Amino acid sequence: MQTKVTKAATEHQRIATDKIAWTKSKLDDLQRPELQPRDARIFPASFAPVMVMENGKRVVKPMRYQCRIAGKPASYDVKFPGTYNARRDNLEGFWKPCFGHTHGVLLVEVFYENVSKAKFEGTLLETHERDENVVLEFRPSNGELMHVACLWSRWSAPNEPDLLSFAAITDEPPPEVAAAGHDRCIIPIKLENIDAWLNPQASELERMYAILDDRDRPYYEHRLAA
């Protein structure tokens, strides 16, 4: 950079600067005693409380928000980094070991998505220096808690601690989410369907699909995340 400014070097400098700022903010978080609203956010690879059915009772277990399916190698975490979401159209494909076998529910008030800044602003990508992202907060306008449909798995291997992990099922977005620039959306199931969802039968997949279709459909208001 001292002898010649190049686009690649400038980009590397930007990425390094952003990573340093992010790391410093995390170190600052470790020092503060008070809670902030962002502390309740769940990020991929972090742990969250997931409701499951155990011995006929609803229980809550801490699980990692990136599902490693039982029997798969640990390297799947790197090979398939997007396994914190399970696409509805792939439930009988990649997610076959879990769908109809191990279902969970995650309780959330709001969810966040990365969207293209160009799509969000309704402008051409060429008007931006790069394909920048912005983070949007989506919140149900009715203010109600969402019971998000999930799949989970218990992974084990010799000389390794067991890992409980999960993925949220996603589907095509409602119009207001699509208009904001995102192409997927979580599936909040209805309260009256929770027990049936948490007690799946592999022989009754159509019944599971029906629960996903008979979902709560709130209107999602959005804003730029703080």
C-alpha positions in Angstrom: 0.0 0.0 0.0 3.0 2.3 0.6 4.3 1.9 -2.9 1.2 1.1 -5.0 -2.5 1.3 -4.2 -4.4 -1.6 -5.8 -8.0 -2.7 -5.6 -7.1 -6.1 -4.1 -4.9 -4.5 -1.4 -7.6 -1.9 -0.6 -10.2 -4.7 -0.2 -7.8 -6.7 2.1 -7.3 -3.6 4.2 -11.0 -3.1 4.5 -11.6 -6.7 5.6 -8.8 -6.6 8.1 -10.1 -3.3 9.5 -13.6 -4.7 9.9 -12.3 -7.9 11.6 -10.3 -5.9 14.0 -13.2 -3.7 14.9 -15.5 -6.7 15.4 -12.9 -8.4 17.6 -12.5 -5.3 19.7 -16.2 -5.0 20.2 -16.4 -8.7 21.4 -13.6 -8.0 23.9 -15.4 -5.0 25.1 -18.6 -7.1 25.6 -16.7 -9.5 27.8 -15.9 -6.6 30.2 -19.3 -5.0 30.6 -21.6 -6.1 33.4 -24.9 -4.9 31.9 -27.0 -6.7 29.3 -27.7 -5.2 25.9 -30.5 -6.1 23.5 -28.0 -7.7 21.1 -27.1 -10.3 23.7 -30.3 -12.1 23.0 -29.5 -12.6 19.3 -28.6 -16.0 18.1 -25.8 -16.4 15.6 -24.8 -19.5 13.6 -22.5 -21.7 15.7 -23.8 -20.2 18.9 -26.0 -22.1 21.4 -29.7 -21.5 21.9 -32.6 -23.1 24.0 -34.6 -25.5 21.8 -37.8 -27.2 22.9 -38.1 -30.9 22.2 -40.2 -33.8 23.4 -38.6 -36.2 25.9 -40.4 -39.1 27.6 -43.7 -37.5 26.7 -42.8 -34.1 28.2 -41.7 -30.8 26.6 -38.2 -30.0 27.7 -35.7 -27.3 26.7 -32.1 -28.2 25.8 -29.2 -26.0 24.7 -28.2 -26.7 21.1 -25.8 -25.3 18.6 -27.4 -23.3 15.9 -25.7 -25.2 13.0 -26.9 -28.8 12.7 -24.3 -31.6 12.4 -26.4 -34.7 11.5 -25.6 -37.8 13.4 -23.2 -40.1 11.5 -21.7 -37.3 9.4 -18.1 -36.3 9.9 -17.2 -33.2 11.9 -15.8 -31.7 8.7 -19.4 -31.2 7.5 -19.4 -28.0 9.6 -16.9 -26.5 7.1 -18.2 -28.3 4.0 -21.8 -27.3 4.6 -21.6 -24.0 6.6 -25.2 -23.1 5.9 -26.7 -26.0 7.9 -28.2 -23.6 10.4 -31.1 -23.5 8.0 -33.0 -26.4 6.5 -34.8 -25.7 3.3 -38.4 -27.0 3.2 -37.8 -28.3 -0.3 -34.9 -30.4 0.9 -36.4 -32.0 4.0 -36.5 -35.5 2.3 -33.1 -35.0 0.8 -30.2 -33.7 2.9 -32.4 -33.5 6.0 -34.0 -37.0 5.7 -32.2 -38.4 8.8 -34.0 -35.7 10.9 -37.3 -34.9 9.2 -39.9 -37.1 10.7 -37.6 -38.2 13.5 -36.2 -35.3 15.6 -38.2 -32.1 15.6 -37.8 -29.0 17.8 -39.2 -25.6 18.3 -37.3 -22.3 18.9 -39.1 -19.4 20.5 -38.2 -16.0 19.0 -39.6 -12.5 19.0 -37.7 -11.2 16.0 -35.3 -12.5 13.4 -32.5 -11.0 11.4 -31.4 -11.4 7.8 -28.6 -10.2 5.6 -29.9 -8.7 2.4 -28.3 -7.1 -0.6 -28.1 -3.3 -0.1 -28.9 -2.9 -3.7 -32.1 -5.0 -3.4 -33.1 -3.3 -0.1 -32.7 0.2 -1.7 -34.2 -0.9 -5.0 -31.2 0.4 -6.8 -28.9 -1.1 -9.4 -25.9 -3.2 -8.2 -23.7 -1.0 -10.4 -24.4 2.0 -8.2 -22.5 0.3 -5.3 -18.8 -0.3 -5.1 -19.4 -3.9 -4.2 -22.3 -6.1 -3.4 -22.8 -4.7 0.1 -25.0 -6.3 2.7 -27.2 -4.7 5.3 -28.8 -6.5 8.3 -32.6 -6.2 8.6 -34.7 -6.9 11.7 -38.0 -8.5 11.0 -40.7 -8.4 13.7 -44.3 -9.7 13.6 -46.7 -6.7 13.7 -48.9 -8.5 16.1 -46.1 -8.6 18.7 -46.6 -12.3 19.4 -43.9 -14.8 20.1 -43.0 -17.1 17.2 -42.6 -20.9 17.6 -40.2 -21.7 14.9 -40.1 -25.2 13.4 -36.7 -26.8 13.7 -34.8 -30.1 13.1 -32.2 -31.3 15.5 -29.7 -34.1 15.9 -27.5 -35.7 18.5 -24.0 -36.3 17.1 -21.5 -38.5 18.8 -18.1 -40.0 18.0 -15.4 -41.9 19.8 -13.4 -39.7 22.2 -15.6 -36.7 21.4 -18.2 -35.0 23.5 -21.8 -35.4 22.2 -23.1 -32.5 20.3 -26.8 -31.4 20.2 -27.4 -29.1 17.3 -30.3 -27.8 15.3 -31.4 -26.0 12.1 -34.4 -23.7 11.6 -36.7 -24.8 8.7 -37.1 -22.1 6.0 -39.5 -21.6 3.1 -40.4 -19.1 0.4 -40.8 -15.7 2.0 -44.1 -13.8 2.3 -44.4 -10.8 0.0 -43.2 -8.2 2.6 -40.0 -10.1 3.3 -39.3 -10.7 -0.4 -39.9 -7.0 -1.1 -37.3 -6.1 1.5 -34.7 -8.2 -0.4 -34.6 -11.6 1.2 -35.5 -14.9 -0.4 -36.1 -17.2 2.6 -38.2 -17.1 5.8 -38.5 -19.1 9.0 -41.7 -21.0 9.6 -43.7 -20.2 12.8 -46.0 -23.1 13.6 -49.3 -22.7 15.4 -49.6 -23.3 19.2 -52.1 -26.1 18.7 -49.7 -28.0 16.4 -46.6 -28.0 18.7 -47.2 -31.4 20.4 -47.8 -33.0 17.0 -44.7 -31.4 15.6 -42.6 -32.5 18.5 -43.9 -36.1 18.2 -43.1 -36.9 14.5 -43.6 -40.2 12.7 -41.5 -41.0 9.7 -44.5 -42.8 8.2 -46.6 -39.6 8.5 -44.5 -37.0 6.6 -47.6 -35.6 4.9 -48.9 -34.7 8.3 -45.7 -32.9 9.1 -45.9 -31.0 5.9 -49.4 -30.0 6.7 -48.3 -28.5 10.0 -45.7 -26.4 8.2 -48.3 -25.3 5.7 -50.8 -24.5 8.4 -48.4 -21.9 9.9 -48.9 -18.6 11.6 -48.7 -15.9 9.0 -48.1 -12.6 10.7 -47.1 -9.5 8.8 -43.4 -8.8 9.2 -42.4 -5.2 9.8 -38.7 -4.6 9.1 -36.1 -2.0 9.8 -32.3 -1.7 9.7 -30.9 -3.6 12.6 -29.2 -1.6 15.3 
